[in-house]
């Protein structure tokens, strides 16, 4: 009977994902561990796991994030390329519905006025240099 199950789903175990897991960078794990050690050193009988600490931190926050936190998070993780892709997607949807809208109007709504996240690991795409002449734009090598 086990062979029949394996025939139907031979790769099922390897495809199981754990969407409830979060990966933290080493410096944040160290910070979390230091907090846990500080608590357990001061209070005998306390047993903590990283999950306990993260659950406590999240549950101690209100259900609605404060406006100041939302603004800070949006500025820290703003991605200009993502904003432009979203703007183009919105433009296409509105044009498909027959709305008269321009890209400039969508861009005017804007995103946070901050440069993209400096911690980004991807290299920005290099745009071709363009010079405007009387005959129109020309690419510069």
N, C-alpha and C positions, 0 to 999 in steps of 0.2 A: 504494500500500500504506500509506503514511503517513496518507492521508486516512481509510482504514478504521480505523486505530488511534485517530485523533483522534475519529472518530464514536463509537467504543465508550467512550472515556474522555476527553471533551473538557476536563474540569476536573481531571484527575488531577494535573497538575503543581502547580496552586495548592493542592491539598489535602494535599500532602506535608508532614508535620510532622517536626520534629526533636526527639524526646523526650529526646535526650541533651544538650541545651543547657540551660544554667542562666543566668538573668539575675541580675546583681549590681547593687546600688545604686552610684551613682558614688563614694561615699566608700570602699567596699570595693575598687573597681577602682583607685582612687588608691593605696590601701594596698598592693595587690598589685603595682602598677607600681613603687612606691617600693622594695619588697623586691627586685624583679627588677633595678632599676637599681643598687641597693646591691651585689648579687651580681656583676653584669656589670662594674661599675666596679672591683671588687676582684680579679676573676679574669678575666684576658684569655682569649679563646677560648671563653667560655661563651655559648651562645646559648639563650635561654629564651623561651617563649611563656607566656601566661596559663594555657593548658591544661596545660603542663608543670608549672607551679607548683601548680595545683589538684590535679593527679594526684599530685604528690609529697606535698602536705599530707595528702590523703586516704589514700594508701598508707602514710604513716608512722604512721598511727593504727592501733591494734589492730582486729581484725575485730569484737570485742565492745567496745562503748563502756564505759568505766568507769562504775560506779554514780553517782559524783558528777556526771559529765557528763550522764548521762541525767536525773538529778534537775534539774540546772540548765536543761537544754533544755526539759524538761516545764514547769517553772515559768515560763520566759520566754515560751513559746508557748501557755500554757494559755488556752483559750477557754471561758468559762463557758457560753455559748449552745451551743457544740458538745457540751460535756459533758451538758447537759440533753437535747439531741436524741438523743444516744447512749443516755442513761438511759431515755428514753421508748421508743426502738427496742428496747432490751433487755427492757423491761417487756412490750411487745407480743409479742415472740418467746416469752418464758417463759409468758405467759398462753395463747398459742396452743398451746403444748406441754402445757397443763393444769397448770402449776406454780402453786402458791399463793405469790405474791410480791407485795410492795407496792412502790410507788415509793420510799417512805421507806427500805426495806431497800437498794434499789439506790443511792439517794443517799448512804446511810451509808458505802458503799465509798469514795465521794468521789473527788476529783481533787486535784491540788496545791492547797494552801491559800494561794492568792495571787490578787490581783485580776487581771482579764483584762489582756492585753497592752496597755500604754499606747500602743504604736506603731500600734495598730489604726486603719485608715483609715475603717471604717464607724462611723456614729454609733449609739450604743445606742438601742434602742427605748424609748420613754417609756411606763412603765406607768401605768395610771389609778390615781389615789389612791382608796383604799377606806377607809371608816370603818366600824367595827363598832358596830352599835346593838343594842338588845334584839330587834329584828325581823330581824336578820341584817345582812350587809354591804351598804353603800350606796355608790355611786360619788359622788365629790366632783368638782364641776366646776372 
